[in-house]
Amino acid sequence: PLRIPLQNSIIYELHVRGFTRHPSSRVTHPGTFRGVIEKIPYLQELGITAVELMPVTEFNENEVTFVNPFTGERLKNFWGYSPLSFFAPKSAYSSDLEAPLDEFRDMVKALHRAGIEVILDIVYNHTAEGGGNGPTTSFRGIDNTIYYLLDPWTRAYLNFSGCGNTCNCNHVIVRKLIMDALRWWVVDMHVDGFRFDLASILGRDMDGSVLANPPVVEMIAEDPVLADAKIIAEAWDAAGLYQVGSFSSHRRWAEWNGRFRDDVRAFLCGQPGTVPALATRIAGSSDLYQRQGRRPCNSINFVTSHDGFTLADLVSYNSKHNLANGEDNRDGDNHNLSWNSGVEGPTHSRAIQALRSRRLRTMAVILLLSQGVPMLVAGDEFGRTQQGNNNAWCQDNEISWVDWRLATKNSGQLRFFRELIRLRKAHPIFRRHDFFQMTDAVHGPEISWQGLEPGTPDWSDECRILAFLLNGAALGNEEDDDFFVMLNASRDAEARFTVPAPTREQRWVRILDTGRPAPADFVDPERADTVECGAMVLVRSMGCVVLQSMVKEAKR
């Protein structure tokens, strides 16, 4: 295993089949583990440190009964959150159907040689056996009362997963099965970590009640075989239990920070009262993770995931467009915190296209320059769209497949993401070990917030702007440059920020401006324009400007 510290990780969520299934991927073995291997040079150039693979255990893609109303085509389970086995890799993801184990291991080893870790999205909260009308393939026939949560009176399945059944994760036999599976993936298949789907179900007892200290959650964190594995919880379930910030007090457990997603989205929709929450998210979500000695890296920050709109769709649609899923648009979340920027869906308006581009890149800046661990979704870096579908679980087609032609069409956006990732990796000030302290007697505050003027933050409901100065001198042994970040979430008004002085005898240069077209939106600091202390910097609506401190040029 590579053992990359979690605080240094940049996670890239991808679907093994969808990543290379589109003809534009130009790989020899599309939709397979070998297809992922063929794309490793791209992943290296992008700069991510880990891939998070959506479910790769065996599932029945033909279990779906819904039909696309437009084509009459029977839909398939594309995502795979319906495990038939907790161990067996999906044979259809192997170019050699007789050797999926070998091909999966080859993929992991190839990624490791490239310096990229492998995190598996695993489903232990339910199985493919579904509810009472589902098939009997394993656990139901072995011992229904042990493996599933049942109503004590009616013996009906308790459905906290939204998928018909719920695994009895804290029964001693089921616990052992889960631990055996995790150890097998680490020891025999060499994976580096796990993301636990609907992980809050791991904390329920036999009657569905929430346990204070769930045995299986503690066992996973304390197991010596899993000591170096990253463990990430999706800290909610389908029955309304929401545990972001409180899933486990154990320092090893990280969480998908749904609050980060919601607060960033709300801010860049121009909603009122969002500035204080955004500042908390940028600073690492201390309100959620500072207790019990946890750190910013316990927060997995994301704006989009497989579940919901893509980043391009987030700025292009107000509402979900899921009719192709065959459920009359009833499926998928209605609470998307999205804004279409003026027109629903595709448009030829250059002004709206420019606004969408600013918003998208500004979201990327917040994601990559916040404290915590950033996660992005495959294709978001070059504008992948699902045509407004926010629940594409059953779309094994071009709605879900990554269209690699967009990497050329939107090459400027792709470059922006690469440069942002490079900036994050080059500067430890974005990857702090601990939370910000309010004051530092020697070097001044570690972070300083402001509105339009230095020293005057605006936390009012009406405020749509936020700026902050990161003090590189206060990092101790890892002394770094200062950075001054200005954000404007007004839908139509420009903002002019007065630039504070750097913390040392240095000068500011403008390295990033999402109000400018590529490649002027991200400039090498050696070639960037100098910005004088006290100058006013214009930030476009829904835009962002970042200044970096540099040593002053010697006088000649």
Order of alpha helices (4+ residues) and beta strands (2+ residues): beta-alpha-alpha-alpha-beta-alpha-beta-alpha-alpha-beta-alpha-beta-beta-alpha-alpha-alpha-beta-alpha-alpha-beta-alpha-alpha-beta-beta-beta-beta-beta-beta-beta-beta
